[in-house]
């Protein structure tokens, strides 16, 4: 059963139950009130008649000439009983209404009200009171009564009115509940349609219209739109990751194809020709060794980035940066050839990190500076504390960074200088950025005002 129908039925049921209880209470109160009013009127009439008889000392001898029949009339009647004489102003079956002896026996000077049935289908409500005139030797009973049919008719009319009112209230409550439930559930139906359309079209940019009210439905609409936004962002990130993965695989295949082609070509040359000179043989072997080493470095770098993509993290501990910077600076002098590597200050700073990874990061930046600095160039390294972070700098006076490539150079396999594409794998700076981010820091590059570029690494300082 739809939610709207269930809400409408529940609302109508609650109203129906309330109306039924209210009608029962009203009917009971009205019934008691009418009976009490009738009993009071009968009591007053009977007392007046008893007082009249006692005061006059006489008993009526005859009733009216044409007394009404209580079977069809609903008026109040009186009856006086004295010995064997019964006088009444109404008849039942052409005789005064017969009051049972047991009722008369219970009547006293104060009188009381009860119901009698002179005929099974004719109940009468009567007030019975005893009277006496001992001085005259007179005594008897006065009876004031009225057929209950009149009261029953009034109560039947009231019952009919209450039943009709209850039915009208039930239908009105059902219609109102159906209408209100429809208005309340309209945003939910819109959400359901939107969700179905998104499922069919896979268009995560769709949104539900804003609700003007700050109620449960409005908050649900906001939560639904927020969920759609998060799904859209996650889907976009997934698409970007898949695209990056495809580019990564394509670039890796391309980069690996070059050294493999060189190796295969040189091996083919060595296998097919016996007349090559020793110089050519030596050159071919050197090319094979060089390309093999380059391919080995590339595979190692790919493994490092694969671990990063898999969410693996570095083991960290307190690390002093000054010894690492001094070691890398000293060792770089031996591999920089005729380029000068100088350490321009190294503060005593401790960070929480991985010593091997930080050393690898520095070597990547130094190696990059060496590759892009001409013979006789200068490379400076430095370590300073700035605004609560450790700043590692590697500055060179080489060719600098092409305009617009300051961020692209940190992408995998991106090489700004295509003429130097054979000098590296194109993965080093991407690894450097991952290492910096693993330490909660960052790395960026800017061109120097005069010549060359400066790479700056910022790492959080360990709390003392």
C-alpha positions in Angstrom: 0.0 0.0 0.0 1.4 3.4 -0.9 2.7 5.6 2.0 0.1 8.3 1.0 -2.8 5.9 1.4 -1.4 4.6 4.8 -1.0 8.2 6.1 -4.6 9.1 4.9 -6.1 6.0 6.5 -4.2 6.5 9.7 -5.3 10.1 9.9 -8.9 9.2 9.1 -8.7 6.4 11.7 -7.5 8.7 14.4 -10.3 11.2 13.6 -12.9 8.5 13.5 -11.8 7.1 16.9 -11.9 10.6 18.4 -15.3 11.3 16.9 -16.7 8.0 18.1 -15.4 8.6 21.7 -16.7 12.2 21.6 -20.1 11.0 20.3 -20.4 8.4 23.0 -19.6 10.9 25.7 -22.1 13.4 24.3 -24.8 10.8 23.9 -24.3 9.6 27.5 -24.4 13.1 28.9 -27.4 14.1 26.9 -29.3 10.9 27.8 -28.6 11.4 31.5 -29.5 15.1 31.3 -32.9 14.3 29.6 -33.7 11.6 32.1 -32.8 13.9 35.0 -34.9 16.7 33.6 -37.8 14.4 33.0 -37.5 12.9 36.5 -37.4 16.4 38.0 -40.5 17.5 36.1 -42.4 14.3 37.1 -41.3 14.7 40.7 -42.5 18.3 40.8 -45.8 17.4 39.2 -46.4 14.5 41.6 -45.5 16.6 44.7 -47.9 19.3 43.6 -50.7 16.8 43.2 -50.0 15.2 46.6 -50.0 18.6 48.3 -53.2 19.6 46.6 -55.0 16.4 47.7 -53.7 16.7 51.3 -54.6 20.4 51.5 -58.1 19.9 50.0 -58.8 16.6 51.8 -60.6 15.3 48.7 -59.7 12.8 46.1 -60.6 13.4 42.4 -63.5 11.3 41.4 -63.2 11.4 37.6 -60.5 12.1 35.0 -61.0 14.0 31.8 -64.0 13.2 29.6 -61.7 12.0 26.7 -58.5 10.8 28.3 -55.6 10.2 25.9 -54.2 6.8 25.2 -50.6 6.5 26.3 -50.0 4.1 23.5 -50.1 7.0 21.0 -49.8 10.1 23.2 -46.5 11.2 24.8 -47.9 13.8 27.3 -47.4 13.7 31.0 -50.2 12.1 32.9 -51.2 11.8 36.6 -52.9 9.1 38.5 -54.4 9.0 42.1 -54.8 5.8 43.9 -57.0 5.7 47.1 -58.0 2.3 48.3 -59.7 0.5 45.4 -60.3 3.8 43.6 -58.0 4.7 40.7 -58.4 8.0 38.8 -56.1 9.0 35.9 -56.1 11.5 33.1 -54.8 8.9 30.6 -55.5 5.4 29.7 -53.7 2.2 28.6 -56.0 -0.3 26.9 -59.0 1.8 28.0 -58.0 1.6 31.7 -55.8 3.7 33.9 -52.1 2.6 33.8 -51.6 -0.2 36.3 -48.8 0.4 38.8 -47.4 -2.8 40.3 -48.0 -3.3 44.0 -44.3 -3.7 44.6 -43.7 -0.2 43.3 -46.4 1.2 45.5 -45.0 -0.6 48.5 -41.7 1.1 48.1 -43.2 4.6 47.8 -43.1 6.8 50.9 -43.8 10.4 51.7 -40.7 11.5 49.9 -41.6 9.6 46.7 -39.2 8.0 44.2 -38.9 7.6 40.4 -38.8 4.3 38.5 -39.9 2.7 35.2 -42.9 0.5 34.9 -44.3 -1.5 32.0 -48.1 -1.7 32.0 -47.6 -3.4 28.6 -44.5 -5.1 27.4 -44.1 -2.6 24.5 -45.0 0.5 26.6 -42.4 1.6 29.2 -43.5 4.5 31.4 -41.3 6.7 33.6 -43.3 7.4 36.8 -42.9 9.3 40.0 -44.8 7.6 42.9 -45.5 9.3 46.3 -47.6 8.2 49.2 -50.1 10.6 50.8 -52.5 10.5 53.8 -55.1 12.4 55.8 -55.4 10.5 59.0 -58.0 12.9 60.3 -60.2 12.1 57.4 -59.3 8.5 57.2 -57.9 9.0 53.7 -54.6 7.7 52.2 -53.2 6.5 48.9 -50.6 7.3 46.2 -50.1 9.9 43.5 -48.4 8.9 40.3 -47.0 11.4 37.7 -45.6 9.7 34.6 -44.7 10.0 31.0 -44.1 7.5 28.2 -40.4 6.9 27.6 -41.1 6.8 23.9 -40.8 10.6 23.7 -37.4 10.5 25.3 -36.4 7.5 23.2 -37.4 9.5 20.1 -35.2 12.4 21.1 -32.3 10.1 21.8 -32.8 8.3 18.4 -32.6 11.7 16.7 -29.5 12.5 18.5 -27.9 9.1 17.6 -28.7 9.7 13.9 -27.2 13.1 14.1 -24.0 11.8 15.8 -23.7 9.0 13.3 -24.1 11.3 10.3 -21.6 13.7 11.9 -19.1 10.9 12.5 -19.4 9.7 8.9 -19.0 13.2 7.5 -16.0 13.8 9.8 -14.5 10.5 8.6 -14.8 11.4 5.0 -13.6 14.9 5.6 -10.6 13.6 7.6 -9.8 11.0 4.8 -9.9 13.7 2.1 -7.9 16.2 4.1 -5.3 13.5 5.1 -5.0 12.4 1.5 -4.5 16.0 0.3 -2.0 16.9 3.0 -0.1 13.6 2.6 0.1 14.3 -1.1 1.6 17.7 -0.5 4.0 16.5 2.1 5.2 13.5 -0.1 5.5 15.5 -3.3 9.1 16.4 -2.7 9.8 12.7 -1.9 8.2 11.7 -5.2 10.4 14.3 -6.9 13.4 12.8 -5.2 12.4 9.3 -6.4 11.9 10.5 -10.0 15.3 12.3 -9.9 17.1 9.3 -8.6 15.5 7.1 -11.2 16.5 9.5 -14.0 20.0 9.7 -12.6 20.2 6.0 -12.6 19.1 5.8 -16.3 21.1 8.8 -17.6 24.1 8.6 -15.1 23.9 12.4 -15.0 25.2 13.2 -11.5 25.0 17.0 -12.1 21.2 16.8 -11.6 19.9 18.4 -8.4 16.6 18.6 -6.6 14.9 22.0 -6.5 15.5 23.9 -3.3 12.7 23.6 -0.7 11.6 27.0 0.9 10.8 25.4 4.2 13.3 24.3 6.9 11.6 21.1 7.9 12.4 17.4 7.6 11.7 17.3 3.9 13.8 20.4 3.3 16.7 18.9 5.3 16.3 15.6 3.3 16.5 17.6 0.1 19.7 19.3 1.2 21.2 16.0 2.3 20.2 14.4 -1.0 21.7 17.2 -3.0 24.9 17.0 -0.9 25.0 13.2 -1.5 24.7 13.9 -5.3 27.5 16.5 -5.1 29.7 14.0 -3.3 28.9 11.3 -5.8 29.6 13.6 -8.6 32.9 14.6 -7.1 33.8 11.0 -6.4 32.9 10.0 -10.0 34.9 12.8 -11.4 37.9 11.9 -9.3 37.4 8.3 -10.4 37.3 9.3 -14.0 40.4 11.5 -13.6 42.2 8.6 -11.8 41.3 6.3 -14.6 42.4 8.8 -17.2 45.6 9.3 -15.3 46.1 5.6 -15.1 45.6 5.2 -18.8 48.1 8.0 -19.5 50.5 6.5 -17.0 50.3 3.1 -18.7 50.7 4.7 -22.1 53.6 6.9 -21.0 55.3 4.0 -19.2 54.9 1.8 -22.3 56.4 4.6 -24.4 59.2 5.3 -22.1 60.1 1.7 -21.7 59.9 1.1 -25.4 62.8 3.5 -26.1 65.4 1.7 -24.0 64.1 -1.7 -25.1 64.4 -0.7 -28.8 67.9 0.5 -28.2 68.9 -2.7 -26.4 67.3 -4.9 -29.0 68.9 -3.0 -31.8 72.4 -3.2 -30.3 72.0 -6.9 -29.5 70.8 -7.6 -33.0 73.8 -5.8 -34.3 76.2 -7.9 -32.1 74.5 -11.1 -33.1 74.2 -10.6 -36.8 77.5 -9.0 -37.7 80.9 -10.5 -37.1 82.8 -7.9 -38.9 82.2 -5.0 -36.5 85.1 -3.3 -35.0 86.0 -3.5 -31.3 85.2 0.2 -30.9 81.6 -0.3 -32.3 81.2 -3.5 -30.1 82.3 -1.5 -27.1 79.9 1.4 -27.9 77.0 -1.1 -28.4 77.7 -2.7 -25.1 77.9 0.6 -23.4 74.6 1.6 -24.9 73.0 -1.6 -23.7 74.4 -1.1 -20.2 73.3 2.5 -20.1 69.7 1.8 -21.3 69.5 -1.2 -18.9 70.4 1.1 -16.0 68.0 3.7 -17.1 65.2 1.1 -17.5 66.1 -0.3 -14.0 65.7 3.2 -12.5 62.4 3.7 -14.3 61.0 0.4 -13.0 62.1 1.3 -9.5 60.5 4.7 -9.8 57.3 3.1 -11.1 57.2 0.7 -8.2 57.6 3.7 -5.8 54.7 5.5 -7.4 52.6 2.3 -7.5 53.0 2.0 -3.8 51.9 5.6 -3.4 48.8 5.0 -5.5 48.0 1.9 -3.4 47.9 4.1 -0.3 51.0 2.8 1.4 52.6 5.2 3.9 56.1 5.7 5.0 57.3 4.7 8.5 58.1 7.9 10.4 60.2 8.9 13.4 62.0 12.0 14.6 64.7 12.9 12.0 67.4 15.6 12.2 67.6 17.3 8.8 71.0 19.0 9.2 73.1 15.8 8.9 71.1 14.6 5.8 71.5 18.0 4.0 75.2 18.0 4.8 75.7 14.4 3.5 73.8 15.1 0.3 75.7 18.3 -0.3 79.0 16.6 0.2 78.2 13.6 -2.0 76.7 15.8 -4.7 80.1 17.4 -5.2 81.4 14.1 -6.5 78.7 13.5 -9.1 78.1 17.1 -10.3 81.1 17.1 -12.5 82.4 20.6 -13.2 79.3 22.1 -11.7 79.7 23.7 -8.2 77.4 22.4 -5.4 77.5 24.6 -2.3 75.7 24.4 1.1 74.3 27.9 2.0 73.5 27.3 5.7 71.8 24.4 7.5 69.9 25.1 10.7 69.5 22.5 13.4 65.9 21.3 12.7 64.0 18.1 13.6 61.0 16.8 11.8 58.9 13.6 12.1 59.6 11.7 8.9 61.5 9.0 7.1 65.2 9.7 6.7 65.7 7.6 3.6 62.7 9.2 1.8 63.9 12.7 2.7 67.3 11.9 1.4 65.8 10.5 -1.8 63.8 13.8 -2.2 66.9 15.9 -1.9 68.8 13.7 -4.4 65.9 14.0 -6.8 66.1 17.9 -6.6 69.9 17.9 -6.8 69.9 15.5 -9.7 67.3 17.6 -11.5 69.4 20.8 -10.9 72.5 19.1 -12.3 70.7 18.0 -15.4 69.4 21.5 -16.2 72.6 23.4 -15.3 75.3 24.0 -17.9 78.9 23.2 -17.3 80.5 25.6 -14.8 77.1 26.4 -13.3 76.3 26.7 -9.6 73.9 24.8 -7.4 73.1 26.0 -3.9 71.4 24.0 -1.1 70.0 25.4 2.1 68.0 24.5 5.2 66.3 27.2 7.3 63.4 27.5 9.8 60.6 29.8 8.6 57.3 30.4 10.4 57.4 27.0 12.2 58.3 24.9 9.1 61.6 23.5 7.8 62.4 25.0 4.4 64.8 23.0 2.1 65.9 24.9 -1.0 67.8 23.7 -4.1 68.8 26.7 -6.3 70.5 26.6 -9.7 71.5 29.0 -12.4 70.4 26.7 -15.3 67.8 27.1 -18.0 64.9 27.6 -15.6 61.3 26.5 -16.0 59.3 27.3 -19.1 56.3 29.6 -18.6 53.2 27.8 -17.4 55.1 24.6 -16.5 55.7 25.2 -12.8 53.0 22.6 -11.9 53.2 20.4 -14.9 56.8 19.4 -14.1 55.5 17.5 -11.1 53.4 15.3 -13.3 54.5 11.8 -14.2 56.6 11.5 -17.3 56.4 15.2 -18.0 59.7 16.7 -19.2 59.8 20.4 -19.9 63.0 20.2 -22.0 62.4 17.6 -24.7 66.1 17.9 -25.7 67.0 16.4 -22.3 64.3 13.7 -22.3 66.9 11.0 -22.5 68.6 12.1 -19.3 65.9 10.9 -16.8 62.7 8.9 -16.4 60.3 11.9 -15.9 59.2 10.4 -12.6 61.6 12.0 -10.1 59.7 15.2 -9.4 56.4 13.3 -9.0 58.1 11.1 -6.4 59.5 14.2 -4.7 56.0 15.7 -4.4 54.6 12.4 -3.0 57.4 12.3 -0.4 56.7 15.9 0.7 53.0 15.3 1.0 53.6 12.1 3.0 55.4 14.2 5.5 52.5 16.7 5.6 54.4 19.2 3.6 54.6 20.5 0.0 57.1 21.2 -2.7 57.0 23.9 -5.4 59.2 25.5 -8.0 59.7 29.1 -9.2 62.1 30.8 -11.6 64.8 33.0 -10.1 64.8 36.7 -11.0 68.0 36.5 -12.9 68.5 32.9 -14.1 67.7 29.3 -13.2 65.0 28.0 -10.8 64.6 27.3 -7.1 62.8 24.3 -5.7 61.5 24.8 -2.1 60.3 22.0 0.2 58.3 22.8 3.3 58.0 20.2 6.1 56.3 20.6 9.5 58.8 20.9 12.4 58.5 18.2 15.1 56.8 19.4 18.3 59.2 19.6 21.2 
